Amino acid sequence: MSAIEAAATASGDDERAFVARVLSEPRGPLYKALVDRIRDDDADLAPEDVATKARVLAALAERAPDVADDQHAGLFDAVRRSPCTVRETVAARGAALCAIVSNNATHVRSALDAIFEAAARDDLSADASELLPETLRRLLELCPQGGALVAAAARRRYPYLTAPTARHRAYASFCLERADADGVLRLVTEKALELDCHAELDAPKNEMFQLDDGASDGGAAAALDDVLELCFERTERRLREDGDGALDEWLRVFDACILQTQGCRCVQFLPFYAAATDPGRAAVFARHLALRVADDAAPDVARVASVSYLSSFVCRCRAVDAALVALGA
């Protein structure tokens, strides 16, 4: 049994009785007391109160068919907004969100927002953050149509450009857990491009494809380094699983955002890496760029960038052959 599933059955008899009574009197004073308890921040509670809150959330998971009803919209809102930062409450809230969505799929958007909002918190304990991927996976198993909403939910809670490096790394790592969802890999790449364009690197700004290992900016440059490392790791895994599929993903992302971004100095090496590990994929990528260069309907800026990327790729590619060199020239 997973931690999320176990949390759904962890409520005590007192909490079960309390929740049952409150749900039977949705306009009574106890209802507000329940909502207030759920909205209490874990950081402001004593350990025994945190445990009580977790049991209340577990009791709500058991009564999910009732909580999912529209008459309890305020209660559901309190559950999804509940500031949970420790493992017990994060697990219990995850169980409640999954159970409620399984009874009323219209709540899936709000539940996804709650999960990604939790992933963006700085005060989430390490053992609690480990539960979020499991919660997201379970939610999408129960409500597969939620997969189409993942990228939008991730975008709404994505850290600002100036957020701490640790938050960028943690959030990008969480998003890449579901990079198979439509638009998620593109989202992480777009955010990496923002960091790329704002980072102060030791390489001269007119050197589009040079990157010195040293970085003078401990903010955007450090965050960019971490996000790129995560993307390279994911690309390596995908290449082992499905090399051609991995390149196809990066070709779509390349056309959608990398090719459209002026001043990109580092992020383009992600699709370069996916293509350069195999002669066949290298040829596919080179032809892809050559077609962009030859496209008279494309904006001049995109065609010029394609020439630069093609030349850079051919110069660096491990799988270069004479035909590719000729194409790059």
C-alpha positions as CSV (number, residue, x, y, z in Angstrom):
1,M,0.0,0.0,0.0
2,S,1.4,3.4,-1.0
3,A,1.7,6.3,1.5
4,I,-1.1,8.1,-0.2
5,E,-3.4,5.1,0.0
6,A,-2.4,4.4,3.6
7,A,-3.2,8.0,4.5
8,A,-6.8,7.6,3.3
9,T,-7.5,5.1,6.1
10,A,-5.5,6.8,8.9
11,S,-8.3,8.8,10.5
12,G,-9.3,8.2,14.1
13,D,-12.7,7.5,15.4
14,D,-13.0,11.0,16.9
15,E,-12.2,12.7,13.6
16,R,-14.5,10.4,11.7
17,A,-17.4,11.3,14.0
18,F,-16.5,15.0,13.9
19,V,-16.4,15.1,10.1
20,A,-19.6,13.1,9.8
21,R,-21.4,15.5,12.1
22,V,-20.0,18.6,10.2
23,L,-21.0,17.2,6.8
24,S,-24.6,16.7,8.1
25,E,-24.7,20.4,9.1
26,P,-23.0,22.3,6.3
27,R,-24.2,25.7,7.6
28,G,-23.5,25.1,11.3
29,P,-20.7,26.7,13.4
30,L,-18.7,23.5,13.4
31,Y,-18.4,23.7,9.6
32,K,-16.4,26.9,9.9
33,A,-14.3,25.4,12.7
34,L,-13.5,22.4,10.4
35,V,-12.6,24.7,7.5
36,D,-10.4,26.8,9.8
37,R,-8.5,23.7,11.1
38,I,-7.8,22.5,7.6
39,R,-6.5,26.0,6.6
40,D,-4.1,26.1,9.6
41,D,-0.5,26.2,8.4
42,D,1.5,23.2,9.6
43,A,4.3,25.6,10.6
44,D,2.0,27.3,13.2
45,L,0.8,24.1,14.8
46,A,2.1,22.0,17.6
47,P,3.0,18.4,16.7
48,E,-0.2,17.0,18.2
49,D,-2.3,19.5,16.3
50,V,-0.5,18.6,13.0
51,A,-1.4,14.9,13.7
52,T,-5.0,15.9,14.3
53,K,-5.1,17.8,11.1
54,A,-3.7,14.8,9.2
55,R,-6.4,12.6,10.7
56,V,-9.2,15.1,9.8
57,L,-7.9,15.2,6.2
58,A,-7.9,11.4,6.2
59,A,-11.5,11.3,7.5
60,L,-12.5,13.7,4.7
61,A,-10.9,11.3,2.2
62,E,-13.1,8.5,3.6
63,R,-16.1,10.8,3.0
64,A,-15.0,11.9,-0.4
65,P,-18.3,11.3,-2.2
66,D,-19.9,13.8,0.2
67,V,-17.0,16.3,0.0
68,A,-17.1,16.1,-3.8
69,D,-20.7,17.4,-3.8
70,D,-21.0,21.0,-4.9
71,Q,-22.7,22.0,-1.6
72,H,-19.3,21.4,0.0
73,A,-17.3,23.5,-2.5
74,G,-16.0,25.7,0.3
75,L,-14.7,22.6,2.2
76,F,-13.0,21.3,-0.9
77,D,-11.4,24.7,-1.5
78,A,-10.1,24.5,2.1
79,V,-8.6,21.1,1.4
80,R,-6.9,22.1,-1.8
81,R,-5.5,25.4,-0.2
82,S,-4.4,23.7,3.0
83,P,-0.8,24.7,3.8
84,C,0.7,21.2,4.3
85,T,4.4,21.0,4.7
86,V,5.1,17.7,6.7
87,R,4.8,14.2,5.4
88,E,1.7,13.3,7.5
89,T,-0.5,16.1,6.2
90,V,0.9,16.1,2.7
91,A,0.0,12.4,2.4
92,A,-3.4,12.9,4.0
93,R,-4.3,15.8,1.7
94,G,-3.0,13.9,-1.3
95,A,-5.3,11.0,-0.4
96,A,-8.2,13.4,0.0
97,L,-7.6,15.2,-3.3
98,C,-7.4,11.9,-5.2
99,A,-10.5,10.5,-3.6
100,I,-12.5,13.7,-4.2
101,V,-11.5,13.9,-7.8
102,S,-12.4,10.2,-8.3
103,N,-15.9,11.1,-7.3
104,N,-16.1,14.4,-9.1
105,A,-13.7,14.9,-12.1
106,T,-14.6,18.6,-12.4
107,H,-12.3,19.2,-9.4
108,V,-9.2,17.9,-11.2
109,R,-8.0,21.3,-12.3
110,S,-8.1,22.6,-8.7
111,A,-6.4,19.5,-7.4
112,L,-3.6,19.8,-9.9
113,D,-3.1,23.5,-8.9
114,A,-2.9,22.3,-5.3
115,I,-0.2,19.7,-6.1
116,F,2.0,22.1,-8.2
117,E,1.5,24.9,-5.6
118,A,2.9,22.5,-3.0
119,A,5.8,21.6,-5.3
120,A,6.7,25.4,-5.5
121,R,6.9,25.8,-1.7
122,D,10.3,26.4,-0.1
123,D,9.2,25.1,3.3
124,L,8.1,21.6,2.2
125,S,10.1,19.0,4.1
126,A,12.2,16.6,2.0
127,D,10.2,13.5,3.0
128,A,7.0,15.3,2.2
129,S,8.2,16.4,-1.2
130,E,8.8,12.8,-2.1
131,L,5.1,12.2,-1.9
132,L,4.1,14.7,-4.6
133,P,5.0,12.7,-7.6
134,E,3.1,9.7,-6.2
135,T,0.1,12.0,-5.6
136,L,0.2,13.3,-9.1
137,R,0.5,9.9,-10.6
138,R,-2.4,8.6,-8.6
139,L,-4.5,11.5,-9.5
140,L,-4.0,11.1,-13.2
141,E,-4.7,7.3,-12.9
142,L,-8.0,8.1,-11.4
143,C,-8.7,11.0,-13.8
144,P,-6.8,10.4,-17.1
145,Q,-8.3,13.5,-18.7
146,G,-6.3,15.6,-16.2
147,G,-3.2,14.8,-18.2
148,A,-4.2,17.5,-20.7
149,L,-4.2,20.1,-17.8
150,V,-0.8,19.3,-16.3
151,A,1.3,21.7,-18.3
152,A,-1.1,24.6,-17.6
153,A,-1.1,23.8,-13.9
154,A,2.7,23.6,-13.9
155,R,2.9,27.0,-15.7
156,R,0.7,28.7,-13.2
157,R,2.9,27.9,-10.3
158,Y,6.3,28.0,-12.0
159,P,8.9,30.0,-10.0
160,Y,9.7,33.5,-11.1
161,L,13.0,34.1,-12.8
162,T,14.5,35.6,-9.7
163,A,13.5,32.7,-7.4
164,P,16.2,30.9,-5.5
165,T,18.2,28.3,-7.4
166,A,17.0,25.5,-5.1
167,R,13.4,26.3,-5.9
168,H,14.1,26.3,-9.7
169,R,15.8,22.9,-9.4
170,A,13.1,21.3,-7.2
171,Y,10.2,22.5,-9.3
172,A,11.8,21.6,-12.7
173,S,12.6,18.2,-11.3
174,F,9.0,17.7,-10.3
175,C,7.7,18.9,-13.6
176,L,10.1,16.5,-15.5
177,E,8.5,13.6,-13.6
178,R,5.5,14.2,-16.0
179,A,7.4,15.5,-19.0
180,D,5.5,12.9,-21.1
181,A,2.4,15.1,-20.5
182,D,1.7,17.3,-23.5
183,G,3.6,20.7,-23.2
184,V,5.6,20.0,-20.0
185,L,9.0,19.5,-21.6
186,R,8.3,22.7,-23.7
187,L,7.4,24.6,-20.5
188,V,10.6,23.6,-18.7
189,T,12.6,24.5,-21.8
190,E,10.9,27.9,-22.1
191,K,11.8,28.6,-18.4
192,A,15.4,27.5,-19.1
193,L,15.5,29.9,-22.0
194,E,14.4,32.8,-19.8
195,L,17.3,31.9,-17.4
196,D,19.7,31.5,-20.4
197,C,18.9,35.0,-21.7
198,H,19.2,36.6,-18.4
199,A,22.2,34.8,-16.9
200,E,25.5,36.6,-17.0
201,L,28.0,34.1,-18.3
202,D,31.7,34.5,-18.7
203,A,31.4,33.9,-22.4
204,P,31.2,37.1,-24.5
205,K,27.6,38.0,-25.4
206,N,28.3,37.9,-29.1
207,E,29.5,34.3,-28.9
208,M,26.2,32.6,-29.4
209,F,27.5,29.1,-28.9
210,Q,30.3,29.4,-26.4
211,L,29.9,28.7,-22.7
212,D,32.7,28.9,-20.2
213,D,32.3,26.6,-17.2
214,G,32.6,29.6,-14.9
215,A,29.6,31.8,-14.3
216,S,29.6,35.3,-12.8
217,D,26.0,35.3,-11.8
218,G,25.1,33.0,-8.9
219,G,21.4,33.5,-9.5
220,A,20.1,32.8,-13.1
221,A,23.3,31.1,-14.2
222,A,23.3,28.7,-11.3
223,A,19.6,28.0,-11.7
224,L,20.2,27.4,-15.5
225,D,23.0,25.0,-14.8
226,D,20.8,23.0,-12.5
227,V,17.8,22.9,-14.9
228,L,20.0,21.9,-17.8
229,E,21.5,19.1,-15.8
230,L,18.0,17.7,-15.0
231,C,17.0,18.0,-18.7
232,F,20.2,16.2,-19.8
233,E,19.5,13.4,-17.3
234,R,16.0,13.0,-18.6
235,T,17.2,13.0,-22.2
236,E,19.7,10.3,-21.4
237,R,16.9,8.1,-19.9
238,R,14.7,8.8,-22.9
239,L,17.5,7.9,-25.4
240,R,17.9,4.6,-23.7
241,E,14.2,3.9,-23.8
242,D,13.4,5.3,-27.3
243,G,16.1,7.2,-29.1
244,D,14.1,8.3,-32.0
245,G,11.2,9.3,-29.8
246,A,13.5,11.4,-27.6
247,L,14.7,13.3,-30.7
248,D,11.2,13.8,-31.9
249,E,10.3,15.4,-28.6
250,W,13.2,17.8,-28.9
251,L,12.5,18.7,-32.5
252,R,9.0,19.8,-31.5
253,V,10.4,21.8,-28.6
254,F,13.2,23.2,-30.8
255,D,10.8,24.6,-33.4
256,A,8.3,25.8,-30.8
257,C,10.6,27.8,-28.6
258,I,14.4,27.4,-29.0
259,L,14.4,28.5,-32.6
260,Q,12.2,31.5,-31.7
261,T,14.5,32.8,-28.9
262,Q,17.2,35.3,-29.7
263,G,20.2,35.3,-27.4
264,C,20.0,31.6,-26.5
265,R,23.5,30.4,-25.5
266,C,23.1,27.1,-23.8
267,V,19.7,25.5,-24.1
268,Q,20.1,24.5,-27.7
269,F,22.6,21.9,-26.6
270,L,19.8,19.8,-25.3
271,P,18.4,18.8,-28.7
272,F,22.0,18.8,-30.0
273,Y,22.8,16.1,-27.5
274,A,19.7,14.1,-28.4
275,A,20.7,14.1,-32.0
276,A,24.5,13.7,-31.7
277,T,24.5,10.3,-30.1
278,D,23.6,8.4,-33.3
279,P,24.5,9.0,-36.9
280,G,21.0,8.5,-38.1
281,R,19.5,10.9,-35.6
282,A,22.3,13.4,-36.4
283,A,21.3,13.3,-40.1
284,V,17.6,13.8,-39.2
285,F,18.4,16.8,-37.1
286,A,20.7,18.3,-39.7
287,R,18.1,17.8,-42.4
288,H,15.5,19.4,-40.1
289,L,17.6,22.5,-39.8
290,A,18.5,22.6,-43.5
291,L,14.7,22.6,-44.3
292,R,14.3,25.6,-42.0
293,V,17.1,27.4,-43.8
294,A,15.5,26.7,-47.2
295,D,12.0,27.7,-46.1
296,D,11.3,30.9,-48.0
297,A,8.1,31.4,-46.0
298,A,10.0,31.4,-42.6
299,P,11.0,34.7,-41.1
300,D,14.6,35.8,-41.8
301,V,15.5,35.7,-38.2
302,A,14.5,32.0,-37.9
303,R,16.4,31.1,-41.1
304,V,19.6,32.9,-39.9
305,A,19.3,31.2,-36.5
306,S,18.9,27.8,-38.3
307,V,22.1,28.4,-40.3
308,S,23.9,29.2,-37.0
309,Y,22.6,26.2,-35.2
310,L,23.3,23.9,-38.2
311,S,26.9,25.1,-38.4
312,S,27.4,24.8,-34.6
313,F,25.9,21.3,-34.6
314,V,28.0,20.0,-37.4
315,C,31.1,21.4,-35.7
316,R,30.4,19.6,-32.5
317,C,28.6,16.4,-33.5
318,R,30.2,13.1,-32.5
319,A,28.4,11.4,-35.4
320,V,29.6,13.7,-38.1
321,D,30.3,12.3,-41.6
322,A,31.3,14.0,-44.8
323,A,27.7,14.5,-45.9
324,L,26.8,16.3,-42.7
325,V,29.9,18.5,-43.0
326,A,28.9,19.4,-46.6
327,L,25.3,20.1,-45.4
328,G,26.6,22.3,-42.6
329,A,28.8,24.3,-45.0
